[in-house]
Amino acid sequence: MVDTFVAAAGEDSTYQRTRLYLPGQLFDPLYEETVDCKVLHLWPGGAEVQCAAEFPPATSLVLYASSFGRFEG
Protein backbone atom coordinates (compact mmCIF):
# COMPACT_ATOMS: atom_id res chain seq x y z
CA MET A 1 0.00 0.00 0.00
CA VAL A 2 1.30 3.45 -0.91
CA ASP A 3 -0.05 6.64 0.61
CA THR A 4 1.03 10.24 0.12
CA PHE A 5 1.47 13.16 2.46
CA VAL A 6 2.67 16.74 2.38
CA ALA A 7 5.75 17.73 4.40
CA ALA A 8 5.16 19.29 7.82
CA ALA A 9 5.57 23.03 8.40
CA GLY A 10 9.20 24.06 8.37
CA GLU A 11 10.23 21.34 5.93
CA ASP A 12 10.71 21.74 2.19
CA SER A 13 7.15 21.29 0.98
CA THR A 14 7.85 22.03 -2.68
CA TYR A 15 7.05 18.43 -3.55
CA GLN A 16 4.44 16.02 -2.35
CA ARG A 17 6.21 13.04 -0.79
CA THR A 18 5.15 9.44 -1.23
CA ARG A 19 5.41 7.13 1.76
CA LEU A 20 6.86 3.78 0.75
CA TYR A 21 8.51 0.75 2.22
CA LEU A 22 10.67 -0.58 -0.60
CA PRO A 23 13.85 -2.61 -0.47
CA GLY A 24 16.82 -0.80 -1.93
CA GLN A 25 20.58 -0.49 -1.91
CA LEU A 26 22.92 2.42 -1.25
CA PHE A 27 26.18 2.40 -3.18
CA ASP A 28 29.20 4.46 -2.08
CA PRO A 29 31.27 4.94 -5.26
CA LEU A 30 34.28 6.28 -3.32
CA TYR A 31 34.77 3.02 -1.40
CA GLU A 32 32.83 0.81 -3.84
CA GLU A 33 30.62 -0.52 -1.04
CA THR A 34 26.93 -1.42 -1.22
CA VAL A 35 24.56 -1.71 1.75
CA ASP A 36 20.94 -2.81 1.88
CA CYS A 37 18.37 -0.19 2.85
CA LYS A 38 14.66 0.53 2.98
CA VAL A 39 13.23 3.46 1.03
CA LEU A 40 10.75 5.18 3.36
CA HIS A 41 9.83 8.27 1.32
CA LEU A 42 10.50 9.26 -2.27
CA TRP A 43 9.86 12.60 -3.98
CA PRO A 44 11.33 14.48 -6.97
CA GLY A 45 13.66 16.42 -4.65
CA GLY A 46 15.09 13.46 -2.72
CA ALA A 47 14.50 10.35 -0.70
CA GLU A 48 14.46 9.20 2.91
CA VAL A 49 16.14 5.86 3.49
CA GLN A 50 16.89 3.67 6.48
CA CYS A 51 19.93 1.45 6.74
CA ALA A 52 22.37 0.04 9.30
CA ALA A 53 25.38 1.88 7.81
CA GLU A 54 26.40 5.45 8.58
CA PHE A 55 27.89 7.84 6.04
CA PRO A 56 29.65 11.15 6.68
CA PRO A 57 27.67 14.30 5.80
CA ALA A 58 27.88 15.36 2.13
CA THR A 59 28.83 11.85 0.98
CA SER A 60 27.75 11.24 -2.63
CA LEU A 61 25.73 8.03 -2.83
CA VAL A 62 23.74 6.15 -5.44
CA LEU A 63 20.34 4.80 -4.41
CA TYR A 64 18.95 1.77 -6.20
CA ALA A 65 15.23 1.58 -5.37
CA SER A 66 13.32 -1.53 -6.40
CA SER A 67 10.83 -0.76 -9.17
CA PHE A 68 11.94 2.91 -9.35
CA GLY A 69 15.49 2.80 -10.65
CA ARG A 70 18.77 4.51 -9.87
CA PHE A 71 19.20 7.93 -8.23
CA GLU A 72 22.42 9.86 -7.53
CA GLY A 73 22.80 12.41 -4.78
QUIBELSUL-V527426 format. One record per backbone hydrogen bond with DSSP energy under -1.0 kcal/mol. CO is the residue of the C=O (numbers start at 1). NH is the residue of the N-H. If there is no record, write none. Layout:
BEGIN
CO_NH + CO_NH
END
This chain:
BEGIN
3_19 + 5_17 + 8_11 + 17_5 + 18_42 + 22_39 + 23_66 + 24_37 + 25_64 + 26_35 + 27_62 + 28_32 + 28_33 + 33_28 + 35_26 + 37_24 + 38_50 + 39_22 + 40_20 + 41_48 + 42_18 + 43_46 + 46_43 + 48_40 + 48_41 + 50_38 + 56_59 + 61_73 + 62_27 + 63_71 + 64_25 + 65_68 + 65_69 + 69_65 + 71_63
END
